[in-house]
Amino acid sequence: MLKVYCYKKCSTCKKAIKWLDNHSIDYKYYEITEERPQEDLFKLWLQDTEKKATYFFNTSGNLYRTMNLKDKLKELSIEEKAKLLADNGMLIKRPLVIKEVLCQKGLMPKF
């Protein structure tokens, strides 16, 4: 079963949930401001990804900008990035969809 981390006010999250429902895909919904993946999972994903450092970060979010992470992110260790993501769901690019330990963030197939 998929784990889907969303923010209830996010239009992209709403579209993703609608898509999953329309395709009868089983999932468990998590409100990202209340429940997030654990720090160890973010460490694993950050070490394992060939993407830029910003892959999991909601770079268009207010908190990302307020914390000035655009300039700071390059200097942070994987552990520091993982802690930031695990501690604050508003920093996570969403929806975040997890199947076992595989992870997909952002939009799923075109809606």
TORZABA-930763 format. One record per residue (C-alpha): chain; x, y, z; residue in one letter; residue number from 0. Coordinates in Angstrom, 1 decimal, always signed. Each point is the difference from the previous one (the first is absolute). Layout:
ch,x,y,z,aa,i
A,X,Y,Z,a,NUM
...
***
This chain:
ch,x,y,z,aa,i
A,+0.0,+0.0,+0.0,m,0
A,+1.2,+3.5,-0.8,l,1
A,+0.6,+2.6,+2.6,k,2
A,-1.0,+3.4,-1.3,v,3
A,+1.2,+3.1,+1.9,y,4
A,-2.0,+3.1,-0.9,c,5
A,-0.9,+3.4,+1.1,y,6
A,-3.8,+0.5,+0.2,k,7
A,+0.2,+3.5,-1.7,k,8
A,+2.3,-1.1,-2.8,c,9
A,-1.7,-0.2,-3.4,s,10
A,+2.6,-2.4,-1.4,t,11
A,-0.7,-2.3,+3.0,c,12
A,-3.7,+0.1,-0.6,k,13
A,+0.6,-0.9,-3.7,k,14
A,+2.2,-2.9,+1.0,a,15
A,-2.6,-1.4,+2.5,i,16
A,-2.7,+0.4,-2.6,k,17
A,+2.2,-1.9,-2.5,w,18
A,+0.7,-2.8,+2.4,l,19
A,-3.8,-0.3,+0.9,d,20
A,-1.0,+0.0,-3.7,n,21
A,+2.5,-2.8,-0.7,h,22
A,-1.1,-2.0,+3.1,s,23
A,+3.5,+0.0,+1.4,i,24
A,+0.2,-0.8,+3.7,d,25
A,+1.9,+2.6,+2.1,y,26
A,+0.2,+1.3,+3.5,k,27
A,-0.2,+3.8,+0.3,y,28
A,+2.2,+1.9,+2.4,y,29
A,-0.3,+3.7,+0.7,e,30
A,+3.6,+1.2,-0.6,i,31
A,-0.3,+2.7,+2.7,t,32
A,-0.8,-2.7,+2.6,e,33
A,+1.9,-3.1,-1.1,e,34
A,+3.1,-0.3,-2.1,r,35
A,+2.4,-2.7,-1.0,p,36
A,+2.7,-0.6,+2.6,q,37
A,+3.4,+1.7,-0.3,e,38
A,+1.7,-3.3,-0.8,d,39
A,-2.1,-0.5,-3.1,l,40
A,+0.9,+3.5,-1.2,f,41
A,+3.7,-0.8,+0.6,k,42
A,-0.3,-3.1,-2.1,l,43
A,-1.8,+1.8,-2.8,w,44
A,+2.3,+2.9,+0.0,l,45
A,+3.1,-2.3,-0.2,q,46
A,-1.6,-2.1,-2.6,d,47
A,-1.2,+2.7,-2.4,t,48
A,+1.9,+1.3,-2.9,e,49
A,-2.3,+3.1,+0.0,k,50
A,+1.0,+3.4,+1.1,k,51
A,+0.1,+0.8,+3.7,a,52
A,-3.4,+1.7,-0.4,t,53
A,-1.8,-3.1,-1.3,y,54
A,-2.1,-0.5,+3.2,f,55
A,-0.3,+3.6,+1.0,f,56
A,-3.0,+2.2,-0.8,n,57
A,+2.1,+2.8,-1.5,t,58
A,-3.0,+2.1,-0.8,s,59
A,-1.3,-0.1,+3.6,g,60
A,+0.0,+3.0,+2.4,n,61
A,+1.9,-1.9,+2.7,l,62
A,+2.8,-0.9,-2.5,y,63
A,+0.3,+3.6,-1.0,r,64
A,-0.3,+1.3,+3.6,t,65
A,+2.8,-2.3,+1.1,m,66
A,+2.1,+1.1,-2.9,n,67
A,+0.7,-3.6,-0.9,l,68
A,+0.8,+0.8,-3.6,k,69
A,+3.3,+1.3,+1.1,d,70
A,+0.5,-2.4,+3.0,k,71
A,-1.0,-3.3,-1.5,l,72
A,+3.3,-0.6,-1.9,k,73
A,+1.9,+0.3,+3.3,e,74
A,-2.1,-2.4,+2.0,l,75
A,+0.9,-3.6,+0.6,s,76
A,-2.4,-2.8,-0.9,i,77
A,-0.8,-0.4,+3.7,e,78
A,-0.9,+3.7,+0.3,e,79
A,-2.2,-0.1,-3.0,k,80
A,-1.7,-3.2,+1.2,a,81
A,-0.7,+1.6,+3.4,k,82
A,-1.5,+3.1,-1.6,l,83
A,-2.3,-2.1,-2.1,l,84
A,-1.0,-2.3,+2.8,a,85
A,-0.7,+2.9,+2.4,d,86
A,-2.1,+2.1,-2.3,n,87
A,-2.5,-1.3,-2.6,g,88
A,-0.3,+3.4,-1.6,m,89
A,+3.6,-0.4,-1.3,l,90
A,-0.9,-3.2,-1.9,i,91
A,-0.9,+0.1,-3.6,k,92
A,-3.4,-1.6,-0.3,r,93
A,-1.8,-2.2,-0.4,p,94
A,+2.5,-2.4,+1.2,l,95
A,-1.0,-3.6,-1.0,v,96
A,+1.8,-2.9,+1.5,i,97
A,-0.2,-3.7,-0.9,k,98
A,+2.1,-2.0,+2.5,e,99
A,+3.3,+1.9,-0.1,v,100
A,-0.4,+1.3,-3.6,l,101
A,-1.0,+3.6,-0.2,c,102
A,-1.6,+2.4,-2.6,q,103
A,-0.6,+3.6,+0.8,k,104
A,-2.0,+2.6,-1.9,g,105
A,-2.6,-0.8,-2.6,l,106
A,-0.7,-3.5,-1.1,m,107
A,-1.1,-0.7,-3.6,p,108
A,-1.7,+2.9,-1.8,k,109
A,-3.5,+0.6,+1.4,f,110
***
